[in-house]
Amino acid sequence: MTKTIPIVPLALKPYDKPAGGFGSLHGTAKALIGNPGAQALATLPRLNQPQGVDCPGCAYPDSPDSKSVDFCEQGAWAIAHESGKARATPAFFAANTVTALRAKEHWELEAAGRLTAPMLYDAASDTYREIGWDAAFALAGSELRALGNPDRAVFYTSGRSSNEAAFAYQLFARAFGTNNLPDSSNLCHESSGMALTESIGVGKATVTRADFAHARLIMSFGHNPGSNHPRMLGDLREAKQRGCRIIIFNPLRERGLEAFADPQSPGELLGGTGTQLADAYYQVRVGGDLAAITGIAKAVLESGGVDREFIDAHTDGFEAFRDLVTRQAWPDIEAASGLARAQMEEAVGYYLASPATIAAWCMGLTQNEFAIETIQTLVNLMLLRGNVGKPGAGLMPVRGHSNVQGDRTVGITSRPKPEWLAGLRRVFGFTPPDVPGRDAIGTIDGLLDGSVDAFLALGGNFAVAAPDTPRVLDALSRTRLTVHVATKLNRTHLYPGKTGLLLPCLGRTELDVQPSGPQFVSVEDTASMVHASMGRNRPASDLLRSEPFIVSRLARHTLGDRNRRRESTGKPSARTTMPRAR
């Protein structure tokens, strides 16, 4: 009999206050009261500061002016969750079967606290049980070698990992013999990277945070910074106060894009009104961004406002783009975009009046059927006026997860470039595979059809982030091996393979002391800035190990025999060049 779930109507009411303000201060205080204790309070002043801790939340850049306070409410929650006193100890797992844990909500799993010891799934008792580090590494290595075909394993990476861990991880996978390196970027800004690489030769932002101080117009597409990267609201506020115009293209009216009260501004807190951000708010229909951007480009062309000097000197294909856009009929553009011609022409008025424009976008553009075409049309719109490659102007795909861009920079990709593989071969002395591997969707296909037998994850909550979560979870439970490097429990961990390992790692806020002294890692933000991050808090457990240590030991226990054979030939070996581990 089908279970009936009652539908409870929500009581909705208008919210006329600005985002931020006392509400943000209240949320920050709530995050820090009680459980996190002194560690979180001691960490926050060092968050996103030089020689400090890079926020494990979003990837928004650090301030170029070294603000004394450069964190948001979400950053405070991220630090509170990592620094809390709750612990998911071996006793916790002994008292809770995996089946029972599956019935809990996501927040309840996280509330169990930090993982404290390596754990191995025991099918007989349906519980995770503690296992020693060496035994865990040996077991994982044995299972991987027993696969026979390296392509039956996938190595997933989330943006929580450091550059150092991610580089070692991709080196491990390729030395093992596969390019099956899906990552969380496959599910968010993959289309941005592909579109930008084809259009301008680089798949990253062309602006830094400092450019916001010089922009005269900021266009935001499919973007909700108030929820996903709140520190950006401070930059939008400062830009608006010095006279920059801001126009928004979004189906929903996000309050954070309309008005923002800076919690660090006593005047805005007491006044209650904040700064009005959006000069114009265009509510495109869902999926209508391509048509809207095409309409704006058409209006620019009709106005004669193109920068022909820039176009002739720095671009190719202008005539083809002009002809394509010119052929589009206004009634069709209006129907597809959900905007009236007059609205798009109004937006062009803002655009033509600006000598320096930034275009920022997020999931509203990247996660639709024509994402690549949409982003490339936006790039072309910016090129029409020469808004790439000068101060205060450029393209900004705002990535969400902390170091997802850094992962890609250091080699986490299922389609590596020949130059990258040649470099690995030259430096490490092995021939990496050159056949493209599985991305996130390819991994899901392999899990569902049984061609993937082993799933290793460097952070993340893969099945919950993936489409069709229940089927992916079920497929994971049918694999031969699952290995999760993690700080806290999540739902994907509750569907272990025949051999299922949970390997607890240090959090970004925690001190990592090696014989050579305290260690730091590096991360890359959404503006392509690479900087150090160094934790100073006492680890949640003496059994925690750093991500580079865990990855290196997994590699050594998996690749040991083949590395020794390479050493006997006098050639460099992956084993001797893996990062030093504790």
N, C-alpha and C positions, 0 to 999 in steps of 0.2 A: 504494500500500500504506500502510495507516495505521501511523504511528510509535508504537511501544510505549514508554511512559515507566515505568521501574521505580519501584515504591513502596518507599521506605526507611522502615521503622518508626522512630519517634522513641523514644529512651529517656527516659521521663518519671519523675520522682520528686517526692515531696512537698517543698514549700518551707515550712519552719516559721519562718523568720526574718521580722522586720518589713520592710516596704518602707523605702526610704531607707537610712540608716545608712552603714556603710563601703562598701556596694555603690554607693550614689549618689556618694560621694566618689571612688571608684575610677573610675566612669564619667565623672565630670567631669574628672578628671585625664587620663584616656585621650583625651578630646576635645581637650585642650589641648596634649598632647605632640607635638612635632615640627612638623608642617605649618603650623598656624596662627601660631606664633611670638608675638612680643611684642604684636602688635596685639590679639589676642583677650584676652590677659591684661590689657592696659590698658583694654579695653572693659568687662569684666565688673563691676568696681566701680561703673561708671556705669549699669549695666543696671537699668531700672525705678526710677531715682532722679530727683529733681527736677533739671531742666536736663540730664538724661542721655539715654540711648537707650531707647526703648520696645522691649521684646523682640520680635523678628520671629517668635517661635514662637507662643505661645497668647495669648488675649485676657483672661486672668485679671487682675483689677485690681491696681494697685500698692498697697503697704501704706499705710494711713492714718497709720501711726506712723513713717514714713521709716526703715525698717530699713536698717542699714548693708550688709547682704547680703540681696538680695531676688531671687535667681534660682535656677533649678533645674538639674538635669543636662541636661534637654532644651534649656533656654536656652543653656547652655554649648555644646552641640553646634551650635545654630543660629548662634551667634556664630563658632564655629570654622569652620563651613562657609562663612560669608560672608567671613571674614578669612584664609582659607587662601592659600597661595602658588601653588597650581595655577592655570593659566590656559588657557582654551579659546581660543587665538589663531587668527588666520587660517591660520597654518601647520598647526595641529591639524586644522582643517576640510579643508585641502587634502590632508592625508595620510589622511583618513578619509571614505569615501563615506557618504552618508546610509544607503544599504542596509546597509553594514557596521556603522554605529552602531546600527541597529535591532536587531542581534543581541546587543547588550550589555545587561547588567542595569541596572536603574534606578540603583543605587548607583554603577555604573561611569560612567554619564553625568554624574551630579553630581560625581564625583571628577575629571572632566576640568577642573573649576575654573571660575572666573569668565569670562564672556564679556568680550571686550576691545574689540571693534569691531563696527559695524553690518555685517550679512552678508545677502547675497542668494543664494537658491538658484539654481544653474545646472544645468538638467536634462541638458544634454549631458554634463557630467562627473559628474553626480550628487553634487555637493558644494556647500556654502555657500562663497561668495567675498565678500571684503570690498567694501563699497560706501561711498561718502562719505555723510555725514549729509544734505546737501542733496539729493543724488540719490535717497536712500532716501525722504525725505519727498515729493519731487516724484513719484516712481513710485507711492507709495501713494495720494497724492491723485488722480493721474490715473486709477488703477484704480477708485477709489471713485466718481469722477464718471462713469466710463464704465458703471457698473451700470445707470443709467437710473432704477431704482426704489430709493429709500433702504432700503426694507424687505428688500432682498436682502442687506443687511449686518447683522451682529450685533457688539455691543461687549461682550465678556465682561470681568468684573472679579473678581479674587481679593482676599482679605483682606490681602494683603501691601502694597497700595497705601496711600498717605496720603489724608487727607480732601481735601487741596488737589488732588491729582492726580485723585481720583475725581470731585470736583465739576466740574473742567474736562472730564473725560471724558464725563460725562453731558450737559454743555452742548454739547460737540462732536457727540455722537450726535443730540441733539434739533435742533440747528441744521442738521445734515445732513438730518434729516427722519424719524427713526425712534425708537421707544421700545424697540427690540430691545436691552435692557440686562440680559442674564442675569448672575448673579453666583454665587459659591460658596455663598452663603446658601441659594439654591434647593435645594441638595443636602443641607443639614443642618438649620438651625433655621427654615426657612420656615414649617413648621407651628406652631412656637412663636409667631412673629410674628402669624400669622393668628388663632390661638386667643386669644392675649392681647388683641389689638386688639378682637376681637368681645366678649370677656368684660369687660375693664376699661378699654378705650379707649386703651391704649398697648401696643405690641408688644415691650416691653423688660422687663428686670428691675425689680422694685420695691424691691430691697435694694442696699446698697453693702457693700463689704468690712468696714466698721466695724460693720455689724449683727451680724456673727458674734460680736462680743464681748458681745452682749446676748441672743442666742438661748438658749432653754432646751431646745429640741429642733430637730434638723436631720434632715430626711427626704431621703434620696438615692434617686433613681429612674433606672435605666438609665444608669449613670454610672460612669466609671472614671478618677477624677482622677489616680491614680498614673501613668497612661500619657499622659493627654491634657492635664492642667494641674496638674502636681505641686505647685505652690506652694499649692494649696488644702489639701493634706494638712497643712501647717503651721497653717492656720486651724482645721481640724478637730481637730488635736491640742490647740491652745490652748483651744478651746471645751470639749473633753472634760476637760481638766485643771481647769477652773474649775467643772465640774459639769454641763455641758450633756449631754443624751442624744443619741445618734446611732443612727438605724435605717436599714437599707439594704434596698432592693428591687432585686434583680438576679439574673438566671438563673445567673451564674457567681459563684463566691466570689473576688473580686478581693482579692489580698493587701494592696494599698494601702488598702482600706477596712476591713480587719480590724485591722491594726496598723502603726504608723509610728514609726521612729526618726529624730528630727530630726538631720540631719548637723551642725547648729550647736550641738547639745547634747552636751557631753562625757560627761555622765552616761549618756545613752541610748546613745551610741556604745560606751562601755565596758561597760555593763550588758548590751547585746545583746538586750534585750526590747522596748524602745520603749514607746509608749503604745498600749493597746488601744482602738481607735476604736469599733467597732460594738457597741452594747448588744444589738442584735437584727439578724439577717441573714435576710431572707425571700427564698428563691429562687423567684421567680415563674416560671411557664413562659414561654417566649419568646412575646411578643405578648400576655401575660396581664395586663399592667399596668392596662388599662382595667377589667377585672373586679376586680382587687385593690383599686383605688382606689374603685370602686363599693361593694365590700364594706366597706371602712373607713368610707365615708360612711354606709352603711346602719347600721353599728354605732353611729356617732356619733348618728344620728337616734334609734335605739332606746334609747340611753342618756339621751336628753334633754339632752345636753351642748352644744346649739347656743347661740350668742350672739344671742338674738332682738333685743336692743337694737341691735346692729351691723347685723344683717340688715334690720331695719325702716328704719334710718336710711340705709343705704348700698347696698342691693341691690334688684333686681327679680327676680321669677320664682322666689322660694323655693318656693312651693307646688308649682309644676310640677316642679321638681327633686326635691322631697321625694316627690311621688307616683311619679315615674319610678323613683327608687331603691327605694322601699318595695315596688314591684311585683316587683322582682327576687328570685328564690327562692335561698336559700342553697346548695342543691345545685348549681344552675347556676353560681353565682359561684365555688364551690369548683372545679368542673370546669374552668372557663375560666381561672381564675387560677393553678391549681396549688398554691394554699394552702388549708389547712384553716380552717374558720370560727374555730377557737380562735386560730389565728395572727393573723388579721385583728383579732379582738377584743383580743388582746394588744397589737397596734400601736395600737389606739384607746386603750388604757390609757396608753401613753406620750403620746399626743396630748392627751388630756383633762387630764393632769397638767401640761402646759406652758402658761404664760401667753404665750409668744412662740415661734413656730415658723417656721423657714425650710424651704421645699421647693425642692430643687435637682434639675435633671434635664439629660439630654443625649440622645445619639443613640438610646438604648434606647427613649425615648418618641417621638422625632420621626420616626424612620424605620420606621414600620409603617403598615399600611393604615388604621387608625383613629387616626392621630396627633393630629389636631385635637380629636376627641372625647375622647381620653385626657387631653390637656392641659387642656381646658376642664373636665373632671370633676375634675381635680386643683385647678384654680382654685376650683371650687365647694366642694371639701372644705376648702380654706383659708378661704374666706369663711364657712363654717358656724361657725367659731370666731373670726372677726374677725382673722385673721392676715394682713391686708394693710393697709399704711398706718400701722404703728406700729414703734417701735424694736425690733430683734431679730427681726422677723417679715416674711415676704413671699415673693415668687416669684423664683426665680433660674434662668432658662435659661442654662447655662454654655456660652457660645460658644467654639469652639475656635480658629479662625483669627484672627490678630492684630487686624486692623481691619475684619473683615467687617461688624460692626455700624455702624462709622463710615461705610462705603460706603453703606449704606442710608440713614443719616441725611442725607447730602449729595446724595441723589437717584438713587442707583443702584437702579433698580427698573423693571421692565417695565410696571408699572401705577401711574403717577404720579397723585397727587391733583390735582384741578382747581386747588386753591389754589397748589400748587407750580408748575404750568404758568402760571398767571396771574402769579406772581411773576417767572418767567423772561421772560415777554412784556413785563412792565412795565419791568424793569431792563435787558434786553438788546435789546429792540426787534425781536424776531422772533416769529412765531407757531409755537410748538412743536406737534408732532402730539399729538392727544388720543386716538388709537386705541391700545388696549393692545398692547404688543409681545410679543416672544418671551422666555420665561424659559429656564432651562437645558434643560428637557425639550423645549420648543418649538423651541429651537435644534437639538437632536439630530434632531428630526423634520424640520426644514428641511434639515439637512445630508444626511440619508438620502434625502429625496425630491428634492433638487436645487434647492429654492426658496431656499436660502441660498448665495450666491456668494462672500461675503467674510466672513472671521472675524478680528476683531481682539481681542487679549487683553492686558489690563493685568495681567500676572503670571499665576500659576496653571499647572496641568497638566490642562487641561480634560478631555481624552479619558480620562486615567487616573482622574480623579475621577468620570467619568460611568459609568453602566451600559453594558454591551455595548461595552467599550472597543475591541475589534478593528474592529467595524463603524464606530464613530465615527472612528477613525484613518483608515480607508480613505476615508470620506466627506470628511474634511478634505483629503485629497490630491487630491480631484476638484474642489475649489473654484477660483475664479479668483484669489483673493487670501487669504493668511494673513499677519498681522502680529503678532508676539509681542514685548512689552516685558518683558524678563527680566534676571535677574542670572546665572543658570546654565542649562545645557542640561538639558532633560527630554524625555521620549518624545514628547509632543505636538508638539514642535518638529521632529521627524523625519518628519513627514507634511505637508510644505508644499504649498500650492496651486500653481497655474501660476506665480504670482508669490508667492514666499515670503520674508519679511523677518524677521530677528532683530535687535532693537534693544536694545542693552545699556544698563541703567540703573544709577545709583548704588544701593548698598545702604543700608539704614537707618543703618548704623554709620559711613558715610563722609561726609566733609566736602563741603559744597556751597557754594562761594564765588561770589557774584554781585557786580556792581559796587556794590551797596548793602551788601555785607558777607556774613558767614556766614549761611546760611539754616537754618531749622528747619521741620518739618512737624508736623501734629497727628494724633492717633489717638484712637479712642474704645474703651474697654474694655467688658467684658460687663456692668459695673455702670453703664454710661452716663456714665462720667467721661471728659471730653475733656482731653487734656494734650499738651504739646509733646514732640517727640523731635528731638534734634540730634546728628548724627554728627560725629566728630572725626578719624576715621582717614583716611589718605591713600587716595584712590580706587585701585582695582585697575588702572585704565588711565586715561591722559589723555583717551581718547576717550569715556569714560562721560559720560552726561548724566542730569540728574534726571528723574524721572517727569513733573512738571509741564511741564518744557521739552519733552519728547518729545510729550506729548499736545497741547500748544499748537501746536507746529510742524506736527504732523499735521493739526490743525484748520485752520491758516492755509493750508497747501498744498491742502487739500481745499475750503475754503469761500471762498477768496480772491476769486473773481469775484463771487459773490453778496454778499459783505460790502461790496465796493466799490460795488455798486449801491445797497445800503442807505445807505452813507455819502453818496452823491450826493443822496439824498432828504432828508438832514438828520436822519434817525432814528438812534438808537444802533445800533451794529453789534457782532456777536459778536466780530469781529476786534479791534476796539479795546478790548474789555473782557476778552479772554482774559488769563490770568495772565502776568505778565512773564516772558520766557524769556531764558536766557543766549545 
